[in-house]
Amino acid sequence: MSDTPASDPGPTGGDTPLPQVGRDGAAFWGGLLAPGETLRWHGAPDPRLFTPAGGPAILAVLAGGAGTGIVIALRAGGSAAQAVAGIGLFVLSALQLARRSGFGNRRLLDTRYALSDRAIYIATLRPGAAPHLERYPLTPHLAVGLGRNSVTFPVGVTQHRNEPERPLMRGFFHIHDAAAVQSLVREIQRGMT
């Protein structure tokens, strides 16, 4: 695989590129990379890869709870306590359904990822403002992990009151072909030594 300059999108010759998930592509990253850096991969999270904890089973349980709440409220027969309990169950279940069904995926649509020959970039887009850009230098010793549809790396440590320190992780989440992206990061790291 050859390096692709930020100003020259697309593969050269017979190279097989990594999947380009990003919507704006190399044109988006061309003005955001540091001078002299070469864009090696860019992408964006795919909301279709986001599965809430518990998946479809928890959504079915919550929908059942909402339905049960309606039935209890309709059959209360004058009992205010039963009507309140039924309405409460319906409202809580409906709110959980809305929370888990994808309304929170807006942040996924407003995120872009890039990997250059020197750094890892994460950009968050905001309406009417410049992108919020995070740049993490790529070093030969940076630990790069592979998860389900994600490539992660530690950027520091975090500690809450009485809990032990744990790494603060950032990365490319909800991406296609995460193994190929991790392999590319390791290839770049090997070239740095």
PADREN-27435 format. One record per residue (C-alpha): x, y, z; residue number from 1. Coordinates in nm, 3 decimals, m for minus. Example, Ala and Ser with C-alpha at 12.3 -4.5 7.8 and 13.67 -1.06 7.14 Angstrom:
residues 2
[[1.230, m0.450, 0.780], 1]
[[1.367, m0.106, 0.714], 2]
This chain:
residues 193
[[0.000, 0.000, 0.000], 1]
[[0.143, 0.337, m0.091], 2]
[[0.105, 0.661, 0.097], 3]
[[m0.166, 0.888, m0.035], 4]
[[m0.087, 1.260, 0.002], 5]
[[m0.366, 1.460, 0.159], 6]
[[m0.399, 1.667, m0.159], 7]
[[m0.418, 1.360, m0.385], 8]
[[m0.710, 1.135, m0.281], 9]
[[m0.741, 0.780, m0.408], 10]
[[m0.511, 0.485, m0.463], 11]
[[m0.229, 0.475, m0.712], 12]
[[m0.158, 0.191, m0.951], 13]
[[m0.286, m0.149, m0.844], 14]
[[m0.306, m0.077, m0.470], 15]
[[m0.607, m0.204, m0.281], 16]
[[m0.717, 0.080, m0.052], 17]
[[m0.874, 0.037, 0.288], 18]
[[m1.247, 0.108, 0.285], 19]
[[m1.312, 0.482, 0.283], 20]
[[m1.603, 0.525, 0.521], 21]
[[m1.573, 0.902, 0.553], 22]
[[m1.830, 1.122, 0.388], 23]
[[m1.601, 1.417, 0.313], 24]
[[m1.288, 1.220, 0.231], 25]
[[m0.940, 1.351, 0.177], 26]
[[m1.070, 1.698, 0.084], 27]
[[m1.199, 1.739, 0.440], 28]
[[m0.867, 1.636, 0.598], 29]
[[m0.641, 1.817, 0.351], 30]
[[m0.669, 2.148, 0.534], 31]
[[m0.659, 2.000, 0.884], 32]
[[m0.343, 1.788, 0.873], 33]
[[m0.013, 1.934, 0.986], 34]
[[0.213, 2.047, 0.698], 35]
[[0.413, 1.760, 0.550], 36]
[[0.188, 1.486, 0.688], 37]
[[0.058, 1.216, 0.456], 38]
[[m0.300, 1.094, 0.491], 39]
[[m0.298, 0.714, 0.514], 40]
[[m0.662, 0.641, 0.607], 41]
[[m0.976, 0.837, 0.680], 42]
[[m1.321, 0.730, 0.787], 43]
[[m1.625, 0.797, 0.998], 44]
[[m1.833, 0.593, 1.240], 45]
[[m2.119, 0.401, 1.084], 46]
[[m2.430, 0.430, 1.306], 47]
[[m2.547, 0.094, 1.172], 48]
[[m2.260, m0.068, 1.363], 49]
[[m2.381, 0.083, 1.691], 50]
[[m2.569, m0.176, 1.894], 51]
[[m2.701, m0.069, 2.232], 52]
[[m2.614, m0.287, 2.529], 53]
[[m2.850, m0.581, 2.532], 54]
[[m2.937, m0.544, 2.165], 55]
[[m3.287, m0.625, 2.038], 56]
[[m3.382, m0.830, 2.346], 57]
[[m3.373, m0.530, 2.579], 58]
[[m3.574, m0.325, 2.327], 59]
[[m3.843, m0.597, 2.323], 60]
[[m3.857, m0.597, 2.704], 61]
[[m3.889, m0.218, 2.714], 62]
[[m4.161, m0.221, 2.448], 63]
[[m4.344, m0.485, 2.652], 64]
[[m4.311, m0.265, 2.961], 65]
[[m4.458, 0.031, 2.775], 66]
[[m4.748, m0.183, 2.652], 67]
[[m4.809, m0.324, 3.000], 68]
[[m4.810, 0.030, 3.139], 69]
[[m5.084, 0.130, 2.895], 70]
[[m5.294, m0.177, 2.983], 71]
[[m5.258, m0.112, 3.358], 72]
[[m5.355, 0.254, 3.314], 73]
[[m5.660, 0.167, 3.101], 74]
[[m5.781, m0.103, 3.343], 75]
[[m5.726, 0.103, 3.657], 76]
[[m6.102, 0.129, 3.706], 77]
[[m6.097, 0.432, 3.931], 78]
[[m5.784, 0.342, 4.127], 79]
[[m5.557, 0.644, 4.102], 80]
[[m5.257, 0.449, 4.228], 81]
[[m5.291, 0.190, 3.952], 82]
[[m5.336, 0.458, 3.687], 83]
[[m5.026, 0.645, 3.808], 84]
[[m4.823, 0.321, 3.818], 85]
[[m4.935, 0.230, 3.465], 86]
[[m4.857, 0.573, 3.326], 87]
[[m4.523, 0.576, 3.509], 88]
[[m4.428, 0.235, 3.364], 89]
[[m4.528, 0.352, 3.017], 90]
[[m4.330, 0.678, 3.040], 91]
[[m4.015, 0.516, 3.181], 92]
[[m4.022, 0.236, 2.924], 93]
[[m4.087, 0.479, 2.639], 94]
[[m3.797, 0.701, 2.749], 95]
[[m3.563, 0.401, 2.762], 96]
[[m3.680, 0.293, 2.417], 97]
[[m3.609, 0.641, 2.278], 98]
[[m3.268, 0.651, 2.447], 99]
[[m3.162, 0.313, 2.310], 100]
[[m3.317, 0.329, 1.965], 101]
[[m3.061, 0.556, 1.805], 102]
[[m3.163, 0.911, 1.886], 103]
[[m2.824, 0.944, 2.056], 104]
[[m2.639, 0.850, 1.738], 105]
[[m2.621, 1.213, 1.627], 106]
[[m2.269, 1.237, 1.771], 107]
[[m2.167, 0.945, 1.549], 108]
[[m2.277, 1.136, 1.240], 109]
[[m2.072, 1.438, 1.346], 110]
[[m1.738, 1.259, 1.393], 111]
[[m1.456, 1.199, 1.144], 112]
[[m1.138, 0.996, 1.182], 113]
[[m0.801, 1.016, 1.008], 114]
[[m0.467, 0.842, 1.031], 115]
[[m0.157, 1.010, 0.896], 116]
[[0.202, 0.896, 0.891], 117]
[[0.262, 1.092, 1.216], 118]
[[m0.064, 1.121, 1.410], 119]
[[m0.416, 1.000, 1.478], 120]
[[m0.690, 1.260, 1.431], 121]
[[m1.046, 1.273, 1.560], 122]
[[m1.263, 1.564, 1.442], 123]
[[m1.602, 1.652, 1.584], 124]
[[m1.819, 1.869, 1.362], 125]
[[m2.042, 2.137, 1.508], 126]
[[m2.300, 2.337, 1.314], 127]
[[m2.174, 2.685, 1.231], 128]
[[m1.832, 2.631, 1.390], 129]
[[m1.492, 2.499, 1.293], 130]
[[m1.437, 2.128, 1.363], 131]
[[m1.308, 2.041, 1.709], 132]
[[m0.985, 1.859, 1.626], 133]
[[m0.801, 1.617, 1.852], 134]
[[m0.449, 1.516, 1.746], 135]
[[m0.265, 1.228, 1.909], 136]
[[0.098, 1.180, 1.802], 137]
[[0.175, 0.834, 1.671], 138]
[[0.479, 0.679, 1.840], 139]
[[0.642, 0.338, 1.794], 140]
[[0.540, 0.238, 2.148], 141]
[[0.175, 0.350, 2.144], 142]
[[m0.039, 0.050, 2.243], 143]
[[m0.311, 0.009, 1.981], 144]
[[m0.596, m0.226, 2.068], 145]
[[m0.855, m0.395, 1.852], 146]
[[m1.216, m0.423, 1.961], 147]
[[m1.542, m0.508, 1.792], 148]
[[m1.558, m0.250, 1.511], 149]
[[m1.302, m0.029, 1.687], 150]
[[m0.935, 0.056, 1.717], 151]
[[m0.837, 0.207, 2.053], 152]
[[m0.532, 0.361, 2.217], 153]
[[m0.461, 0.508, 2.563], 154]
[[m0.422, 0.886, 2.593], 155]
[[m0.380, 0.912, 2.969], 156]
[[m0.512, 0.773, 3.295], 157]
[[m0.820, 0.847, 3.496], 158]
[[m0.890, 0.784, 3.861], 159]
[[m1.206, 0.825, 4.064], 160]
[[m1.199, 0.863, 4.442], 161]
[[m1.117, 0.518, 4.580], 162]
[[m1.078, 0.331, 4.252], 163]
[[m0.746, 0.235, 4.097], 164]
[[m0.611, 0.424, 3.798], 165]
[[m0.725, 0.302, 3.460], 166]
[[m0.632, 0.409, 3.109], 167]
[[m0.835, 0.678, 2.937], 168]
[[m0.902, 0.535, 2.591], 169]
[[m0.972, 0.714, 2.263], 170]
[[m0.999, 0.567, 1.919], 171]
[[m1.189, 0.497, 1.601], 172]
[[m1.524, 0.351, 1.707], 173]
[[m1.800, 0.191, 1.496], 174]
[[m1.582, 0.155, 1.185], 175]
[[m1.577, m0.109, 0.914], 176]
[[m1.268, m0.331, 0.887], 177]
[[m1.111, m0.227, 1.217], 178]
[[m0.851, m0.506, 1.187], 179]
[[m0.715, m0.355, 0.863], 180]
[[m0.694, m0.010, 1.024], 181]
[[m0.510, m0.153, 1.326], 182]
[[m0.274, m0.335, 1.091], 183]
[[m0.205, m0.007, 0.907], 184]
[[m0.130, 0.170, 1.238], 185]
[[0.117, m0.104, 1.330], 186]
[[0.276, m0.085, 0.984], 187]
[[0.330, 0.289, 1.033], 188]
[[0.472, 0.225, 1.381], 189]
[[0.718, m0.034, 1.246], 190]
[[0.837, 0.223, 0.992], 191]
[[0.912, 0.469, 1.274], 192]
[[1.171, 0.251, 1.448], 193]
